[in-house]
Amino acid sequence: MDPIYLTYLNRQDIEALKLSDQEVLDAIESGLARQGRGEAVIEPRVHLEPKLADGHFNVLRGVLGTANNAAGVKIVGDFVDNYKFGMPSEFGVLLLFDPRNGVPRAIMDASGITDMRTGAVTAIGAKYLARKNSKVLGHIGARGTAYWNVRLLDHLFAFDEIRVHSRRPESRNGFAERLSRDLGKKVIATENWRACVEGADIVVEASRLVEPEPMLLTSWIKSGAFVVPYGTMSAVELSLTDIMSKLVVDDWGQCKSGKFGSLRAHVEAGKLSEESLYAELGQIVAGLKPGRESENETILLWHRGLSLSDIALGHAMLKKGELLGIGQRLRYA
């Protein structure tokens, strides 16, 4: 057997790749289209709870098409109190394999990948499901994936007004300042949920609640809005799905099961089911079902996070790293 080598990309390598916003969006959109066309295999995520702290590990698995290095497993820890120790809430590792023979091809830091791909799915959902002239964004949450949600949404919509909110003033103010600097426009840090989301064209709820609590009221959502609630613990009312013209998820297999997720109670109550579900996002991206069909539709997207998105973005990073000579080559066997 010939020697087998794999590529190791650490966090500094990932940053050195300097993927553009459009490169990130293109990789994720392509992966979603493959999923929609049935060219992928995805297994629902599983959770590992060490019970030593307020957190858990997510294990995501999938195969994206038949290209080399397009099978993968991602393990990401989600520990909400990490900020107390000056650390991000999420640390992750992505393993890529050749789906034809199982040969390992890459080990990659997946913390940045998780943030980027989550923001990209939010933004691509908005591309197909939000009003084209959406000008006001209301975003709840300031940690983890929040930055890439706002950055990639603004890349597509060039908002006139961006509002952000989180529980701690220092968190929301620092987040607004960072976004203002990077996006070159004013970003408003609001003092409460209502001021952030009421009347917004696009509402993203990425809160970090310890237990479910209805913090986002259905009455604050304006007709025709696009709403993306995806916190680990639910922060919305049961009535939220009642006002929606279309309910869209990233993968029904993982949304209908498990103990976590913003619409878990809605699934258990029968408000979100195979009958009430309009489509998976991949079906819309692949052109198998229409997205937004009128300005009056109020649409919800619930995405729990796809292994396929991690794999698609990781694969794009691996290929760019090969072109630029970034990454370390390690002998496996």
HUCORRA-V65489 format. One record per residue. N is the residue number from 0. PHI is phi in whole degrees, 0 to 359 (999 if undefined). PSI is psi in whole degrees, -180 to 180 (* if undefined). D_LAST is the distance of its C-alpha to the last C-alpha in Angstrom with 2 decimals. Layout:
N;PHI;PSI;D_LAST  N;PHI;PSI;D_LAST
//
This chain:
0;999;135;8.98  1;292;155;8.46  2;302;146;5.68  3;246;128;5.09  4;241;150;7.11  5;231;163;9.49  6;256;135;12.99  7;249;122;14.78  8;244;112;18.54  9;272;-177;20.76  10;298;-39;24.46  11;294;-37;25.61  12;296;-44;23.36  13;301;-43;24.80  14;294;-37;28.25  15;293;-24;27.71  16;295;-31;27.06  17;51;52;30.70  18;300;135;30.70  19;284;163;34.33  20;305;-42;36.14  21;290;-34;36.36  22;297;-41;32.65  23;297;-48;31.98  24;296;-41;34.75  25;297;-42;33.72  26;297;-45;30.15  27;289;-40;31.55  28;296;-40;34.46  29;297;-42;32.31  30;296;-41;30.19  31;296;-39;33.45  32;296;-40;34.85  33;296;-42;31.94  34;300;-46;32.41  35;298;-33;36.13  36;275;1;35.69  37;78;23;33.59  38;262;26;30.41  39;216;162;28.31  40;237;128;27.39  41;226;136;28.12  42;250;140;28.36  43;304;142;30.83  44;298;155;29.48  45;238;157;29.57  46;243;143;30.70  47;237;119;29.83  48;250;108;32.75  49;287;-19;32.20  50;61;22;36.01  51;258;-10;35.69  52;199;175;36.82  53;277;85;38.20  54;180;178;35.06  55;202;168;32.30  56;255;139;28.79  57;256;135;28.42  58;241;116;25.49  59;243;140;25.46  60;221;144;23.58  61;185;168;23.99  62;229;128;23.13  63;247;99;24.95  64;67;-154;25.72  65;238;10;23.25  66;291;154;21.87  67;304;145;18.18  68;66;17;16.91  69;255;25;20.18  70;243;147;19.29  71;197;164;19.07  72;226;131;19.99  73;241;134;21.99  74;242;123;23.19  75;227;129;26.19  76;272;142;28.62  77;231;100;32.30  78;237;108;34.47  79;291;-21;37.95  80;266;7;39.12  81;299;-27;36.39  82;299;-26;38.92  83;294;-20;40.85  84;250;13;38.09  85;73;25;37.64  86;240;153;34.45  87;294;158;33.88  88;288;-21;34.18  89;236;134;30.78  90;233;137;27.22  91;214;159;24.36  92;227;134;20.66  93;247;130;19.51  94;250;128;16.18  95;249;142;15.91  96;228;158;14.28  97;280;117;14.91  98;290;-10;17.78  99;277;-24;17.61  100;215;-2;14.46  101;80;6;13.27  102;292;128;10.08  103;291;137;10.11  104;241;-25;11.53  105;202;148;13.43  106;237;127;14.77  107;224;143;18.43  108;297;128;21.54  109;248;6;23.72  110;295;-50;27.01  111;293;-37;28.35  112;299;-43;26.96  113;301;-47;28.90  114;296;-46;32.04  115;295;-47;31.86  116;290;-32;31.16  117;293;-46;33.86  118;299;-37;36.34  119;292;-40;35.50  120;295;-41;36.16  121;302;-48;39.41  122;292;-42;40.40  123;291;-36;39.57  124;302;-44;41.49  125;294;-36;44.38  126;304;-40;44.12  127;263;-20;44.93  128;239;-14;46.97  129;267;162;48.91  130;298;139;52.09  131;296;-29;51.46  132;262;25;53.97  133;299;127;52.52  134;235;-9;53.50  135;236;123;53.24  136;249;132;50.04  137;244;119;50.22  138;237;121;46.97  139;263;129;46.73  140;110;140;43.91  141;228;5;42.66  142;241;168;39.19  143;61;-115;35.67  144;281;-7;35.87  145;303;-45;39.54  146;302;-46;39.14  147;286;-27;37.22  148;304;-54;39.66  149;292;-45;42.55  150;300;-47;40.97  151;284;-33;39.79  152;297;-44;42.99  153;292;-31;45.07  154;302;-37;43.10  155;273;-32;44.37  156;246;-15;47.82  157;47;64;49.02  158;300;148;50.88  159;279;-29;54.34  160;216;129;53.78  161;238;124;50.76  162;244;140;51.40  163;227;152;48.96  164;211;144;49.48  165;211;167;47.72  166;298;-44;49.18  167;268;128;49.06  168;305;-41;51.19  169;294;-30;48.90  170;288;-51;45.97  171;292;-37;47.86  172;291;-41;49.64  173;295;-37;46.51  174;296;-45;44.80  175;297;-40;47.82  176;294;-42;47.93  177;297;-46;44.29  178;296;-42;44.80  179;301;-43;48.09  180;293;-45;46.51  181;283;-33;43.52  182;267;-13;45.51  183;71;32;48.63  184;208;163;51.00  185;289;135;52.70  186;236;129;50.92  187;265;126;53.15  188;266;113;52.16  189;270;158;54.40  190;272;-11;55.71  191;208;168;55.28  192;298;-46;53.59  193;300;-45;56.68  194;296;-26;57.20  195;282;-45;53.60  196;255;-22;53.42  197;295;125;57.03  198;81;1;57.79  199;287;147;54.35  200;286;-36;53.18  201;232;127;49.56  202;240;124;48.85  203;242;125;45.41  204;247;105;45.25  205;234;50;42.10  206;286;170;43.68  207;235;59;42.10  208;287;150;44.59  209;280;-33;44.17  210;214;159;45.92  211;302;136;47.42  212;202;128;50.57  213;285;84;52.43  214;271;-29;52.50  215;259;114;52.53  216;273;140;55.75  217;300;-36;56.08  218;296;-17;59.42  219;279;-15;57.78  220;277;123;55.87  221;277;154;57.89  222;299;134;58.35  223;91;1;55.90  224;284;162;53.22  225;247;125;49.49  226;238;132;48.11  227;232;93;44.52  228;263;123;44.30  229;217;22;40.81  230;299;154;41.08  231;299;-40;39.29  232;253;141;42.78  233;294;134;45.62  234;239;14;48.10  235;243;162;50.18  236;279;156;53.18  237;299;-27;53.12  238;286;-8;55.57  239;302;-42;53.11  240;291;-20;52.02  241;293;-27;55.71  242;266;0;56.34  243;272;136;53.38  244;282;-33;53.91  245;217;137;50.24  246;248;121;47.43  247;235;141;43.93  248;232;169;40.53  249;278;-40;36.93  250;207;115;35.89  251;294;-32;38.50  252;303;-42;36.07  253;270;-22;35.00  254;285;-29;38.42  255;278;-6;40.33  256;227;173;38.47  257;92;174;37.34  258;256;-13;39.43  259;252;165;38.91  260;124;147;40.13  261;295;-27;43.30  262;247;24;44.81  263;301;-44;43.85  264;295;-31;47.55  265;291;-37;48.49  266;294;-46;46.21  267;295;-32;47.65  268;275;-5;51.17  269;83;7;50.68  270;282;-24;51.26  271;236;116;47.88  272;214;178;47.06  273;298;-29;45.96  274;284;-40;49.61  275;272;-16;50.06  276;291;131;46.69  277;278;-48;47.21  278;190;164;43.69  279;272;148;40.08  280;302;-38;39.51  281;301;-35;37.10  282;296;-36;39.92  283;287;-44;42.17  284;298;-36;39.71  285;283;-5;39.11  286;83;13;42.90  287;277;-23;43.35  288;221;146;45.72  289;288;152;47.86  290;274;-123;47.27  291;291;133;50.36  292;244;-10;53.44  293;204;160;56.20  294;293;-21;56.96  295;274;-12;58.32  296;290;133;55.19  297;257;122;53.74  298;233;140;50.04  299;242;136;47.41  300;240;123;43.62  301;249;113;41.59  302;240;128;37.87  303;266;-9;35.66  304;106;122;32.48  305;255;132;30.17  306;301;-33;26.43  307;297;-34;26.94  308;290;-41;28.40  309;301;-45;25.51  310;293;-43;23.12  311;298;-45;25.53  312;288;-39;25.96  313;299;-41;22.32  314;297;-42;21.57  315;297;-40;24.51  316;293;-41;23.34  317;298;-44;19.88  318;293;-40;21.68  319;292;-38;24.24  320;299;-38;21.75  321;295;-39;20.20  322;292;-37;23.81  323;266;-5;24.82  324;72;31;21.81  325;256;134;21.54  326;118;163;18.42  327;250;134;15.55  328;267;121;12.33  329;243;138;9.38  330;278;128;5.91  331;264;-44;3.81  332;207;*;0.00
//
